[in-house]
């Protein structure tokens, strides 16, 4: 099943829509599709930029990683290792993509959704939106490179307070601290605004921007996608995720979420 599609516009950019009802939970298949669609767009000479947006019916950009990919009761070490590698290779690639990248964020955007948005060049959010790396709220650590990316955007001090205590910021506060670049009233104006923004950014020539982006983000992107780093991080994370205390805690989280859907 396809969760990620790209609609190439005549003005030189593609709209990448994410649709996995009900809340765009990011499983292995979605991350694989995101990586493939990004690769296809980067290879397409007619595409100089992309807008990421949500196509689900609820006011959600993406609810972050699918907990079934993290909970030891529903996955295993081999699958988790592949899931972690694919998702973070995509994020690393996106953070230093030669394309102009814009995140059009409608509504809630926790955890993995926030990281996807942060890896883009420009972020627009609706007034009812929220963002944050809130992994500690469900008993797991925030990935190291995700922290480093956030700190590069809003500073170490603000990042400390957010990630250590699982804080989510509303749209106005996210704008105030610089986590997003623009806020719009509602979903109806979101894509029109994103289109206007990317068309303006694409008026600049590509060559200087690409080299400058690499100077800003290349070192982090290469560290992030390094196979040895990813293997070490996933091995350490799986050891933690499969520990009895974490399994029990996440099992309770899964049960509560399942009950809330009934």
Secondary structure, DSSP 8 states (H G I E B T S, - for coil): ---EEEEE-TTSEEEEEE--TTTT-B-HHHHHHHHHHHHHHHH-TT--EEEEEE-SSSSBS---B-GGGT-TTT--HHHHHHHHHHHHHHHHHHHT-SSEEEEEE-SEEETHHHHHHHTSSEEEEETT-EEE--GGGGT----HHHHHHHHHHH-HHHHHHHHHTT--EEHHHHHHHTS-SEEESSHHHHHHHHHHHHHHHTTS-HHHHHHHHHHHHHHHHHHHH-HHHHHHHHHHHHHHHTSHHHHHHHHHHHHHHHHHT-
